[in-house]
Amino acid sequence: REEGESEMRRALSLGSEEAVLHMNKCVCILSHWPFFSSFKAFLSNLYRLSVSNNLPLPLERYIGNLMVDVPFPTFERPDVQLQVGTEFILFSLPVQTPLPMSVATHWSLLSSLSEDNLVTLLSLLLLEQKIVLHSSRPALLTSVGEALKSVLFPFNWQCTYIPLCPLAFSSYLQAPVPFIIGIDSQYFDVFEPSSDVCVVDLDADLIYLCAESKSALTHYPLPQRPMRRLKQSLRELKLKVAGLNPSSDYAVEVVPLENPESYKRDLETVDVKIREAFLRFNALLIGHYRKCLKPLLCAPSSNSTDVRQLFDQRLFLKRCSTTDQAFFNKLFDTQLFTEFIECCSFAQPETSALAFFDECAEKLAGDSSAQLINIERDVLRRSDLPTVVATPPDSVGLPLNKTYSYVTFPALDPTLFHNSAPSSHSNNKNVINNGGGANGGSGFQRTGSFRSSILPGSPMVVGRTRAEKSKDTARLERALHDNELWGRCLLSHACSLWYILLPSLLSTHWNKIGLLSQALDILEAMRLRDALPTDEVCYRILMEQCVKMGRPALAVRVYHVMQRAGIQPNAVTYGFYNKAVMEGHWPSTKRNWKILKIVVLACAYLRKKQQKQHHPAEKWEESYDDDRHAPNLGDTGGSGGGRGSFSLVLSNPVPVTTKDSPSSSTQREGGTLSISALDVGLAPARQQ
């Protein structure tokens, strides 16, 4: 800072130290955790304190309190309240839904763009065009960019993504690849956009299409049925967003506005409904894709991971109308779709969310207006969960009765951040219910990372997913009033428990392959009795153990059992099966074709010699020990007594029935034919 001030003084020719130099100063928070609005509120309050007088605590204590004493929110306690001065700041996790976690404010899309422009922008994203977002409000660029990536689910944007690009790096707008880049509107005061870039003005609700994008939208239009449904939903939700008027969130105010709890809940409800509208659109768009997936049924080859080998494009297009086929042909060539098929075919961290997407597609196949996300369970339930109150900053280690005043935002003193000795109440987290009661905070611990909090104890791929748990619970509720169905459920759960315990049983069993075969036999017997387990976790466990034991072919057999029983594997099971078959150790397919050639030619030679035996009581002995008399059996890599040498000996006369007169009792004396095949690995010939 001092070097920068000296350079600025020299540049402005301010030689006197008494001259006051005013410089802009930026205060920012760097964090892995995307609490954008909470961090903004904290910085706003921190600045307000810096221009106040007679503070009881230095600014360093408030910063240290945020860094050390504030616990991380969890799904059980999603809200953490922090006091900064006289203001309260809330750190909240996003609403927990079966969809992938997103911190974007999706209502910012509808507050900035009309439903027609939003659908046009979605089409440009699916076709992977170059898109530049610009606004005079930087926070809006980040919010809209994150929301656009989120509404693409189940697709993931694979190309360049820069939500807020500095003007100094504006050369990225000339990149020859698809991108989503947000930039300040000041850029267009100086530069002209490239001729192949689509520009989206978020402040004016305008989209400027380049010639290439216009041609793409004309030749590859979105399917009409899901597009009309999406526009209708967005039109209704836009009115709700306008009624809530959340635009003040982007104002550059010093003191953040306080919203009542009901307003926050209404905003979260609208946000989830916007995600549901785009989820419905994508489910109607590619809902039948799973019927076109092609599983791996044999040892993998070099092109097994090719999308054309994993997905039947022709079958998919047969199920589409002729007017929509042009769009899907273009979609098949995008990185979006390629990554989506790979994620479906092989187990990925996002596979559990794809299982929820498949469930939504099944619902819409029966009822296009079915509810996909339980709003009451996911949003309204949060009002009943407790709020954690973080310990406020203290004055331990500071001089008594000292106050702090600042003329400008000060240079921070590291010795004032926090007392070296642990506070007596640093681990005491107070918990309050939203209803007003107070509960003890014992047992609440701060988690080490955002990911571990979002996915506590992230289960292995063979674990039971949330969608499977809810589906199993619904099946049990239906079976309560049906004795036969209840009996099948009990039998199915007993079988599932046995398969869940199979890994520990295999670890101590002396005949592991035999136990695996027994497990497969049990599965086949259950199929014949129409009592196969409906919980797919047992199939995944059995596939996993087959691969661990070096028997991937048995995993293929498990998959065939599921198919014969009419069980359609969900995204988790299907992805895990393909990954197991791909990574399993298959036996080598190489064969020693030279040895096979020797065997075939030797058998043909012996058959020919036997047919030439016409004289009775004839004893003959022939020896083929060198290359001159040996039959032409091909080049075996040696001669004489080396590798590939043969010895044909006839001895010990035995009666042989002639073939020229089957009804006659005439017998001829033949002999035992034997081949010395020690060098080529052949067994001795049987007596003829």
Salt bridges, closest charged atoms under 4 A:
GLU5 OE1 - ARG1 NH1 4.00
GLU5 OE2 - ARG9 NE 3.66
ASP69 OD2 - HIS418 NE2 3.39
ASP79 OD1 - LYS264 NZ 3.70
ASP79 OD1 - ARG382 NH2 3.38
GLU87 OE2 - ARG48 NH1 3.23
GLU115 OE2 - ARG235 NE 3.39
ASP116 OD1 - LYS231 NZ 3.38
ASP196 OD2 - LYS130 NZ 2.56
ASP201 OD2 - HIS134 NE2 3.81
ASP203 OD1 - ARG137 NH2 3.48
GLU253 OE2 - LYS40 NZ 3.98
GLU268 OE1 - ARG382 NE 3.92
ASP271 OD2 - HIS106 ND1 3.00
GLU276 OE2 - ARG280 NH2 3.73
ASP358 OD2 - ARG290 NE 2.79
ASP378 OD1 - ARG377 NE 3.14
ASP378 OD1 - ARG466 NH2 3.60
ASP394 OD1 - ARG61 NH1 3.43
ASP394 OD2 - HIS425 NE2 3.97
GLU468 OE2 - ARG540 NH1 2.93
ASP472 OD2 - HIS493 NE2 3.08
GLU484 OE2 - ARG488 NH2 3.66
ASP521 OD1 - ARG557 NH2 3.40
GLU524 OE2 - ARG527 NH2 2.53
GLU524 OE1 - ARG564 NH2 3.19
ASP535 OD2 - ARG464 NH2 2.29
GLU622 OE2 - LYS609 NZ 3.33
ASP660 OD2 - ARG668 NH2 3.61
